[in-house]
Amino acid sequence: MTNSNDDYSQMDISVEEKDKLVAEVIRYVLFKTYQSSGCPIKREEITQLVTKNYRQRSLPSLVINEATEKLSRVFGYELRELQRARPSSTNNNRASQQSVTDVKSYVIISKLPADVYKIYVEDTDSSHITGFTFVVISIVHLAGGQIPEETLWHHLRRLGLHETDESHPVLGNLKQTLGALVQQRYLQKNKVNDPEGNTLFYELAERALDESVSVRLKEYISQIVNKDAASMDINH
C-alpha cells in the first residue's frame, strides 16, 4: 500500500521531492542488480541515497516501502529483504568470512509466471550460470546444508569441473564462478579452526534457503531421482 503524502508533508517534503526519491531508489536497485549480476543490495546503500540531501530519520523506510510497492505494481518485481543466514551452530568455532555488519540487504525477484518469464525475460546467454548454481546448491543441500570445500570440489571434478581451471569454455574461471555464488548469497563460506588446521565449509545462504529457490531445488532433485529410479527399473 502506498504511503500517505501526509507522512512526507509532516517532514516538510513535497510530493515532487518524494516522487524523485522513489524514482532514484528504483533506478538504483534496477541498475545495481544488473551491474552486479544479481548480488544483494545493502539497505545501507539505499539509505545513503535517500539521506544524501535529507536528514529525516524515518524517510528511508517510507521511500523504500513506496519504491517496493511501485516496483511490484509497475515493473512486476518484488523487492525482497534477505534474512541473513548465520553460520551453522553445529560447530561453535566456525567464523563466518562475511562481515557481521552486513545484516539487511535486498534482491529483486520477478513476479511473472514461470512460462511468461522464460519467453520474455530470461536471458539464455546466462543459462549456464543458472545451471551451475543449481548443481552446486543441490550438492550442498544433499550434503545436509553444509559441505567441506574439498568435498564440494570432489563432486564437481566428477562433472569435469576442476578448481584449477581458469578458462573453462563456458564458465570461465571456476573458482571465481563459485565465489560469485557467495557474493550473490546463494552460499556462505565459513572457516572452522580445528587441531588439524583450518577447514573451509560452504553452507546454504539466504537466497538458496528462500522458498522461491528451495521449492525449485527440491523439484530439480526429485526429477533426477525419479529418472535414476526409472533407469534402474528398465535395466532390471
Helices and strands as residue ranges (DSSP letters): H 5-9, H 15-35, E 41-42, H 43-50, H 59-70, I 71-75, E 77-82, E 95-96, E 105-110, H 114-120, G 124-126, H 127-142, E 146-148, H 149-158, H 174-183, E 187-194, E 197-204, H 206-209, H 211-235
